[in-house]
Amino acid sequence: MGAQATFAQGAGYGFAAPGSYGLKIYRSDYSLYPFVQVYFRTFDAQMQPLVNLNERNIGVMVKGRTYDPMKRQYGVQSIRQREEATRSVLIIDASQSMAGAPFEETLRAAIRYIESKRPQDEVAVLAIRDTKEGYEVVSQFERDERALARRIADIRADGMKTRLYDAVGAALQMCGMASQGSVIDSANYVVSCSVVVFSDGKDEGSSVSRDELMTRISGMSIPVPIYSLAYSRIEPTYFKNLEALSKNSFGIYYLVGETTNRMQQVVEQIQNILQSDYVLTFRSYVPVDGEKHNLKLGVEYPSGSGKYVYDDTTFEAIQPPPIPAIDTAITSLNQKIPALPDGNPYWERPTTPVGTAE
């Protein structure tokens, strides 16, 4: 694999250099060992996902050794066609400065975001209001589209202050504390969580500063992207606050400005990003030893270009507990990725160099 494409790391997550692309591994699940499932997000220079990846685009290295794709010991799928769920927290600025047509457009966009999700995906809603905490929990994580839409429609723009950073901090905490379920119950397995902010970026009186929030974001072991929709009829000065939060969190900053009718298109783009993540499933041949082992995943895009970008993670070689559901899941994966008789999934360099006559 040649590393001709550039991939830069920023703020602990990643970004793609102009004209290039990148990837970020955000979860590694080895509860069905020897099968390991690796969840990752891809993005181009505009932070849009790479489309239609398959096994020909993927390179796998375990402990420095490269898997041979011809031995069919791994596969890749889009989250869109799988049962795992995503979670999102919508933060709606309900201060009086947002009242009127822009706020109504915000509520319509929030409802459109919910309509664009898959049935298993969950959404929570926070409204920035004049409460003790600086926000109101409009809804905990919920799958029911109608229930969410009713609660959003009831939000009123009547707040006097905008404690934006407190609301974002609460949303990050909700993502961090949310139960992740079990991979053997894939319908209830939450693989990612994101925050979507509708605001002008102005903060008034939060108990946490922007710098403290940025530090918290950078230190998260699993990224929680913040997607910001910055809009205002009167004051764009604070948009930079939203831009900073998004760039520091592996999210995207959308400058809506006064053209709030674009919001519905933007939220559809965000849903497309969340549903365009990929899952690599591979069979490990590392003996059970209870230790952590290095995994490097490479993406070549387009296939055959010779340009790879990489990200790293680890997995543990552990024996799964004797649970019938786990045995059933492993049996299913055994049928899809049968073990090789010689136990060697790795690419072997030819003894005779390519192009050299014997």
TAFENMO-V998216 format. One record per residue. PSI is psi in whole degrees, -180 to 180 (NA if undefined). D_FIRST is the distance of its C-alpha to the first C-alpha in Angstrom with 1 decimal. Layout:
# TAFENMO-V998216
psi=PSI d_first=D_FIRST
psi=PSI d_first=D_FIRST
This chain:
# TAFENMO-V998216
psi=122 d_first=0.0
psi=140 d_first=3.8
psi=62 d_first=6.5
psi=-32 d_first=9.1
psi=148 d_first=11.0
psi=141 d_first=13.5
psi=118 d_first=14.5
psi=146 d_first=17.8
psi=136 d_first=19.8
psi=134 d_first=23.5
psi=29 d_first=26.4
psi=-8 d_first=24.4
psi=-106 d_first=22.5
psi=163 d_first=20.6
psi=158 d_first=20.8
psi=137 d_first=18.8
psi=157 d_first=19.5
psi=132 d_first=21.4
psi=6 d_first=19.6
psi=-162 d_first=16.5
psi=169 d_first=15.9
psi=178 d_first=15.4
psi=157 d_first=15.8
psi=119 d_first=18.1
psi=128 d_first=18.6
psi=-5 d_first=22.3
psi=139 d_first=23.3
psi=121 d_first=22.3
psi=122 d_first=24.9
psi=26 d_first=25.4
psi=-12 d_first=29.0
psi=32 d_first=28.3
psi=137 d_first=26.5
psi=8 d_first=24.8
psi=134 d_first=23.5
psi=134 d_first=21.7
psi=126 d_first=21.7
psi=122 d_first=19.6
psi=131 d_first=21.0
psi=156 d_first=19.1
psi=140 d_first=20.0
psi=158 d_first=18.1
psi=147 d_first=19.6
psi=-169 d_first=19.6
psi=-21 d_first=21.6
psi=11 d_first=24.8
psi=23 d_first=23.8
psi=148 d_first=23.9
psi=149 d_first=21.7
psi=139 d_first=19.0
psi=151 d_first=20.7
psi=39 d_first=20.2
psi=144 d_first=16.8
psi=-172 d_first=16.3
psi=-27 d_first=14.2
psi=-20 d_first=12.3
psi=-8 d_first=11.1
psi=136 d_first=10.2
psi=139 d_first=7.8
psi=129 d_first=10.1
psi=130 d_first=10.3
psi=121 d_first=14.0
psi=39 d_first=15.3
psi=-3 d_first=12.1
psi=138 d_first=11.5
psi=130 d_first=9.0
psi=142 d_first=11.2
psi=113 d_first=11.6
psi=-25 d_first=12.3
psi=-17 d_first=14.9
psi=-3 d_first=16.9
psi=51 d_first=17.5
psi=12 d_first=17.7
psi=159 d_first=16.8
psi=161 d_first=18.0
psi=140 d_first=18.1
psi=156 d_first=21.4
psi=143 d_first=23.0
psi=-31 d_first=25.7
psi=-35 d_first=28.0
psi=9 d_first=28.5
psi=174 d_first=28.9
psi=-17 d_first=31.9
psi=147 d_first=30.6
psi=156 d_first=32.5
psi=159 d_first=31.9
psi=147 d_first=34.5
psi=147 d_first=35.7
psi=118 d_first=38.5
psi=130 d_first=40.3
psi=118 d_first=42.3
psi=119 d_first=45.1
psi=109 d_first=47.1
psi=32 d_first=50.7
psi=160 d_first=52.6
psi=-28 d_first=55.5
psi=-16 d_first=53.7
psi=-3 d_first=51.5
psi=156 d_first=54.4
psi=-154 d_first=55.1
psi=-42 d_first=53.0
psi=-40 d_first=49.7
psi=-41 d_first=50.1
psi=-38 d_first=51.0
psi=-36 d_first=47.9
psi=-46 d_first=45.9
psi=-40 d_first=47.4
psi=-39 d_first=46.7
psi=-39 d_first=43.0
psi=-41 d_first=42.8
psi=-38 d_first=44.3
psi=-37 d_first=42.0
psi=-42 d_first=39.0
psi=-40 d_first=40.6
psi=-25 d_first=41.2
psi=-8 d_first=37.5
psi=165 d_first=36.3
psi=160 d_first=35.8
psi=-35 d_first=38.7
psi=-14 d_first=37.0
psi=147 d_first=35.9
psi=143 d_first=38.2
psi=136 d_first=39.6
psi=156 d_first=41.8
psi=128 d_first=43.9
psi=136 d_first=45.4
psi=130 d_first=47.9
psi=111 d_first=48.6
psi=173 d_first=52.4
psi=68 d_first=55.2
psi=176 d_first=54.9
psi=-39 d_first=55.0
psi=-18 d_first=51.2
psi=2 d_first=50.7
psi=164 d_first=49.4
psi=134 d_first=50.4
psi=101 d_first=48.4
psi=-37 d_first=49.0
psi=136 d_first=47.0
psi=-180 d_first=45.0
psi=129 d_first=41.9
psi=143 d_first=43.1
psi=-27 d_first=41.9
psi=111 d_first=45.1
psi=-42 d_first=44.7
psi=-41 d_first=48.5
psi=-43 d_first=49.2
psi=-43 d_first=46.7
psi=-41 d_first=48.0
psi=-43 d_first=51.6
psi=-39 d_first=50.8
psi=-42 d_first=48.9
psi=-21 d_first=51.8
psi=-7 d_first=54.2
psi=136 d_first=52.6
psi=142 d_first=55.0
psi=86 d_first=54.2
psi=12 d_first=56.9
psi=148 d_first=55.3
psi=-30 d_first=56.7
psi=158 d_first=53.7
psi=94 d_first=49.9
psi=71 d_first=48.4
psi=-49 d_first=44.9
psi=-34 d_first=43.0
psi=-40 d_first=45.0
psi=-41 d_first=44.0
psi=-42 d_first=40.3
psi=-40 d_first=40.6
psi=-39 d_first=42.3
psi=-42 d_first=39.6
psi=-38 d_first=36.9
psi=-40 d_first=39.1
psi=-41 d_first=39.5
psi=-41 d_first=35.8
psi=-32 d_first=35.4
psi=-10 d_first=38.4
psi=137 d_first=37.8
psi=134 d_first=37.5
psi=-3 d_first=34.1
psi=-162 d_first=35.5
psi=142 d_first=33.9
psi=-21 d_first=30.9
psi=-16 d_first=33.4
psi=72 d_first=35.5
psi=-25 d_first=32.8
psi=-23 d_first=35.5
psi=17 d_first=36.4
psi=112 d_first=32.9
psi=120 d_first=32.3
psi=-20 d_first=28.6
psi=159 d_first=28.9
psi=139 d_first=31.8
psi=162 d_first=32.2
psi=134 d_first=35.2
psi=121 d_first=36.6
psi=127 d_first=39.2
psi=108 d_first=41.9
psi=170 d_first=43.8
psi=-1 d_first=44.8
psi=-4 d_first=43.2
psi=132 d_first=46.6
psi=136 d_first=47.1
psi=103 d_first=50.6
psi=22 d_first=51.4
psi=151 d_first=48.4
psi=-15 d_first=48.6
psi=139 d_first=45.0
psi=168 d_first=43.9
psi=-41 d_first=40.8
psi=-41 d_first=39.4
psi=-40 d_first=40.0
psi=-40 d_first=38.3
psi=-40 d_first=35.3
psi=-42 d_first=35.0
psi=-42 d_first=35.2
psi=-46 d_first=32.5
psi=-28 d_first=30.1
psi=0 d_first=30.9
psi=132 d_first=30.2
psi=-34 d_first=27.7
psi=121 d_first=27.0
psi=140 d_first=27.0
psi=95 d_first=30.0
psi=142 d_first=29.5
psi=117 d_first=32.6
psi=118 d_first=33.2
psi=130 d_first=36.2
psi=103 d_first=38.5
psi=119 d_first=40.6
psi=149 d_first=43.9
psi=143 d_first=47.4
psi=-19 d_first=50.5
psi=-28 d_first=51.8
psi=95 d_first=49.5
psi=4 d_first=45.8
psi=-35 d_first=46.0
psi=5 d_first=44.2
psi=-32 d_first=41.3
psi=-27 d_first=39.2
psi=-44 d_first=39.6
psi=-40 d_first=37.9
psi=-42 d_first=35.1
psi=-43 d_first=34.5
psi=-42 d_first=34.4
psi=-47 d_first=31.9
psi=-30 d_first=29.5
psi=-8 d_first=29.8
psi=11 d_first=29.1
psi=20 d_first=26.0
psi=-161 d_first=28.6
psi=138 d_first=29.9
psi=123 d_first=33.1
psi=117 d_first=35.1
psi=100 d_first=38.0
psi=-37 d_first=40.6
psi=-126 d_first=43.6
psi=-11 d_first=46.7
psi=68 d_first=45.1
psi=-13 d_first=45.0
psi=-10 d_first=45.0
psi=-12 d_first=41.2
psi=-39 d_first=40.8
psi=-37 d_first=40.6
psi=-39 d_first=37.7
psi=-46 d_first=35.9
psi=-31 d_first=36.3
psi=-38 d_first=35.0
psi=-41 d_first=31.9
psi=-45 d_first=31.5
psi=-38 d_first=32.0
psi=-40 d_first=29.4
psi=-48 d_first=26.8
psi=-33 d_first=27.9
psi=1 d_first=27.8
psi=11 d_first=24.3
psi=165 d_first=22.5
psi=158 d_first=20.3
psi=121 d_first=20.5
psi=126 d_first=17.8
psi=123 d_first=19.8
psi=156 d_first=18.4
psi=125 d_first=20.4
psi=144 d_first=20.1
psi=15 d_first=21.1
psi=126 d_first=22.0
psi=150 d_first=25.8
psi=117 d_first=28.1
psi=1 d_first=28.9
psi=8 d_first=29.5
psi=161 d_first=26.8
psi=143 d_first=24.0
psi=148 d_first=20.5
psi=141 d_first=17.3
psi=132 d_first=14.8
psi=128 d_first=11.7
psi=131 d_first=11.0
psi=145 d_first=8.3
psi=127 d_first=9.7
psi=119 d_first=8.6
psi=122 d_first=12.1
psi=166 d_first=13.5
psi=134 d_first=11.8
psi=0 d_first=10.5
psi=-20 d_first=10.4
psi=6 d_first=6.9
psi=113 d_first=7.8
psi=145 d_first=6.6
psi=156 d_first=9.4
psi=156 d_first=10.1
psi=159 d_first=13.4
psi=153 d_first=15.0
psi=-175 d_first=18.0
psi=161 d_first=20.0
psi=159 d_first=21.9
psi=135 d_first=25.0
psi=90 d_first=25.5
psi=155 d_first=29.1
psi=122 d_first=31.5
psi=150 d_first=32.6
psi=156 d_first=36.4
psi=74 d_first=38.6
psi=129 d_first=39.0
psi=-42 d_first=39.7
psi=-37 d_first=37.6
psi=-44 d_first=34.5
psi=-40 d_first=35.2
psi=-44 d_first=35.4
psi=-41 d_first=32.1
psi=-40 d_first=30.3
psi=-41 d_first=32.1
psi=-43 d_first=30.9
psi=-33 d_first=27.2
psi=-35 d_first=27.8
psi=-34 d_first=28.9
psi=-36 d_first=25.9
psi=80 d_first=23.3
psi=149 d_first=25.3
psi=143 d_first=24.5
psi=138 d_first=23.2
psi=-36 d_first=26.0
psi=-1 d_first=24.2
psi=25 d_first=22.6
psi=99 d_first=19.2
psi=0 d_first=16.4
psi=154 d_first=13.6
psi=133 d_first=11.6
psi=125 d_first=13.5
psi=132 d_first=12.7
psi=142 d_first=15.5
psi=-29 d_first=18.4
psi=121 d_first=19.0
psi=144 d_first=16.5
psi=134 d_first=15.6
psi=1 d_first=18.4
psi=126 d_first=20.8
psi=145 d_first=24.1
psi=NA d_first=25.5
